[in-house]
Amino acid sequence: MIIGFYFGWIFLVLAFASAAAEVLVLSMPHDSALLVSAHDLWFAIRPGSLVIFQIHVERLSPFLWDPVFRALLAPPAWLTFGGIGIAMAWWFWPGRHISESQKEDILKREEALFLYDELSREAVENGFLPGEDDMLPDHAGHHVMNSDSGEDIHTNDQLEAQIEHIRNPPKTD
């Protein structure tokens, strides 16, 4: 089925190419028309191949050329190729028929994708300002240092006692 999807995209590329090729037909001296049929476009680009194709089709069956292929070549080529391309790309799109487990997996991935936005919204609601760095140091321990000499106010014994106090807080019952 993926082959049909790719063929749909090939037809869409052909539609864009044929729309661009209409400039060639519109630049030729003849009656000015707003839309150029696929027959006129083919005849302007490669007239010999159109005649050979018509001869081969009429050899198979004259009925095939006059009502069938003339009707297919009457609208603009970009419209014909584009219509076929859109129909095939939509019909054979791989994600069109997905199972419930695949849908759940897609929803989980979508939640993970928007997790940062949700956490940011909750942080703003809790008082954190957007643009404020919450990892910025608050410099709360600067009172320990003497600003004039840069030496510790406390002795090493006092610091070790504080560290021990932090590691093993006194038990309160």
C-alpha positions as CSV (number, residue, x, y, z in Angstrom):
1,M,0.0,0.0,0.0
2,I,2.9,2.4,0.6
3,I,3.7,2.1,-3.2
4,G,0.3,3.7,-3.9
5,F,1.1,6.5,-1.5
6,Y,4.4,7.2,-3.3
7,F,2.7,7.0,-6.7
8,G,0.2,9.6,-5.4
9,W,3.2,11.9,-4.6
10,I,4.6,11.3,-8.1
11,F,1.3,12.4,-9.6
12,L,1.4,15.5,-7.4
13,V,4.9,16.3,-8.7
14,L,3.7,15.8,-12.2
15,A,0.8,18.2,-11.5
16,F,3.2,20.9,-10.3
17,A,5.5,20.3,-13.4
18,S,2.6,20.4,-15.8
19,A,1.3,23.7,-14.2
20,A,4.8,25.1,-14.7
21,A,4.9,23.8,-18.3
22,E,1.7,25.7,-19.1
23,V,3.9,28.8,-19.4
24,L,5.3,27.2,-22.6
25,V,1.9,26.8,-24.2
26,L,0.7,30.3,-23.1
27,S,3.8,31.9,-24.6
28,M,3.0,30.4,-28.1
29,P,1.0,32.6,-30.5
30,H,-2.5,31.3,-30.6
31,D,-5.8,32.0,-29.0
32,S,-5.3,33.1,-25.4
33,A,-7.0,30.8,-23.0
34,L,-7.0,30.9,-19.3
35,L,-6.7,27.2,-18.9
36,V,-4.7,24.9,-21.2
37,S,-6.0,21.4,-21.8
38,A,-3.7,18.4,-21.3
39,H,-4.0,17.7,-25.0
40,D,-2.7,21.2,-26.0
41,L,0.1,20.9,-23.4
42,W,1.2,17.5,-24.7
43,F,1.0,18.8,-28.3
44,A,3.1,21.8,-27.5
45,I,5.8,19.8,-25.7
46,R,6.0,16.7,-27.8
47,P,3.6,16.7,-30.8
48,G,5.1,13.6,-32.4
49,S,4.6,11.4,-29.3
50,L,0.9,12.5,-29.1
51,V,0.2,11.5,-32.7
52,I,2.0,8.2,-32.2
53,F,0.0,7.6,-29.0
54,Q,-3.2,8.4,-30.8
55,I,-2.4,6.0,-33.6
56,H,-1.6,3.1,-31.2
57,V,-4.8,3.7,-29.2
58,E,-7.0,3.9,-32.3
59,R,-5.4,0.7,-33.6
60,L,-6.5,-1.1,-30.4
61,S,-10.0,0.4,-30.5
62,P,-11.3,3.7,-32.1
63,F,-13.7,3.9,-29.2
64,L,-10.9,4.3,-26.7
65,W,-9.5,7.4,-28.3
66,D,-12.5,9.5,-29.1
67,P,-14.7,9.4,-25.9
68,V,-12.2,8.0,-23.4
69,F,-8.8,9.6,-23.9
70,R,-10.2,12.8,-25.4
71,A,-12.2,13.2,-22.2
72,L,-9.1,12.5,-20.1
73,L,-7.0,15.0,-22.0
74,A,-9.7,17.8,-22.0
75,P,-9.1,19.3,-18.5
76,P,-5.8,20.9,-17.6
77,A,-3.0,18.4,-17.0
78,W,-2.3,19.8,-13.5
79,L,-6.0,19.2,-12.6
80,T,-5.9,15.6,-13.8
81,F,-2.6,14.7,-12.3
82,G,-3.4,16.7,-9.1
83,G,-6.7,15.0,-8.6
84,I,-5.3,11.5,-9.1
85,G,-2.3,12.4,-6.9
86,I,-4.4,13.7,-4.0
87,A,-6.8,10.8,-4.2
88,M,-4.0,8.2,-4.2
89,A,-1.9,9.9,-1.5
90,W,-5.0,10.2,0.8
91,W,-6.3,6.7,0.0
92,F,-3.0,4.9,0.5
93,W,-1.7,7.2,3.4
94,P,0.1,4.8,5.8
95,G,-1.3,6.6,9.0
96,R,-4.9,6.5,7.9
97,H,-5.8,3.2,9.5
98,I,-4.0,2.9,12.9
99,S,-4.8,0.6,15.7
100,E,-5.8,1.6,19.3
101,S,-2.4,0.8,20.7
102,Q,-0.8,3.0,18.0
103,K,-3.2,5.8,18.9
104,E,-2.2,5.5,22.6
105,D,1.5,5.5,21.7
106,I,1.0,8.7,19.7
107,L,-0.9,10.3,22.6
108,K,1.9,9.4,25.0
109,R,4.5,10.9,22.7
110,E,2.4,14.0,22.4
111,E,2.2,14.3,26.2
112,A,6.0,14.0,26.5
113,L,6.4,16.6,23.8
114,F,4.3,19.2,25.7
115,L,5.6,18.3,29.2
116,Y,8.0,21.2,29.3
117,D,5.2,23.7,28.4
118,E,3.0,22.2,31.1
119,L,5.8,22.4,33.7
120,S,6.6,26.0,32.7
121,R,2.9,27.0,33.1
122,E,2.8,25.4,36.6
123,A,6.0,27.2,37.6
124,V,4.5,30.5,36.6
125,E,1.4,29.7,38.6
126,N,3.5,28.9,41.6
127,G,5.3,32.2,41.6
128,F,8.4,31.7,39.4
129,L,8.8,34.4,36.9
130,P,9.5,33.6,33.3
131,G,13.1,34.5,32.5
132,E,14.1,34.2,36.1
133,D,17.0,31.8,36.7
134,D,16.0,29.5,39.6
135,M,19.5,27.9,39.6
136,L,21.2,31.3,40.3
137,P,23.1,31.2,43.6
138,D,21.6,33.2,46.4
139,H,24.9,34.0,48.2
140,A,23.4,33.1,51.6
141,G,26.7,31.9,53.0
142,H,28.7,35.1,52.5
143,H,28.3,36.1,56.1
144,V,30.8,33.4,57.0
145,M,33.6,35.2,55.2
146,N,35.1,38.5,56.5
147,S,34.9,41.0,53.7
148,D,38.1,42.9,54.7
149,S,40.6,40.1,55.0
150,G,38.9,37.2,53.3
151,E,39.6,34.9,56.3
152,D,37.2,32.6,58.0
153,I,35.4,34.2,60.9
154,H,35.1,30.7,62.5
155,T,38.0,28.5,63.5
156,N,38.4,25.2,61.9
157,D,37.1,23.5,65.0
158,Q,33.9,25.6,64.8
159,L,33.4,24.7,61.1
160,E,33.9,21.0,61.7
161,A,31.4,21.2,64.6
162,Q,28.9,22.8,62.3
163,I,29.5,20.2,59.6
164,E,29.0,17.4,62.1
165,H,25.8,19.1,63.3
166,I,24.5,19.2,59.8
167,R,25.4,15.5,59.1
168,N,24.1,14.2,62.4
169,P,21.4,16.6,63.7
170,P,20.4,16.2,67.4
171,K,17.4,14.0,68.0
172,T,14.4,15.6,69.4
173,D,11.8,13.4,71.0
